[in-house]
Amino acid sequence: MSLKIRLSRGGAKKRPFYRIVVADSRMPRDGRFIEKLGTFDALKAKDDATRLVIDVEKAKAWMVKGATPSDRVARLLESVGVGHREKRDNPEKALPKKKAQERTAAAAKAAEAAAAAPTP
């Protein structure tokens, strides 16, 4: 059984409130969970003490047992000093594709030719 430490959404429409739970990865997001580790209220200010309430010892214990945190939970745990999240970065994904590169090269060549042409 693969375990995940993830967020389970609650709250009203457009007023999200999350529980940090340990759940089987096959269960639905807001469905059955094994244990509740804490809460996360995204609408509160970042410096508010009650924005993130988590039992750090339980989180560490579950991670030792093999539970893997989701990316968002890993960020939250890192903010309280538990674990280290690998930075995810794919700069090649943001580069223009082949046709866009050809268009910019053609535009630059045309601008260069226009600048080199003598003006009467």
C-alpha positions, 0 to 999 in steps of 0.5 A: 500500500503506497501512502501519501501525505496530502491535502484534503479540501474542505470549506465552502465554495471559494473558501478553501480549508485543507486538512493535512492527512495520510491516505492511501494513494488510491483513495479519493482526494477528500475520501477516506484517510488514515490519520489527520496530521494538521490543517492549512488555511490558505486564506489567512495571512502568511505570518498568521500562526494558525495558517499552518497547524501540523503535528511535526512528530507524526509527520516525521513518523509517517515519512519514516514508515514510507509515506511520501508527501505531495509537492505542496505538503513538502513545501509546507513541511519544509517551512516548518523544518521537516525534510527538504524538498527538491527544487523542480525546474524545467527551463527548457519547457519555457523555451520557444518551439522550433517555428517560433525560433524561426520566426524570431530569427527571420524578424531579426534578419529583416530588421538587420537588413533594414538597418543596413540598407542606406537611407536617402 
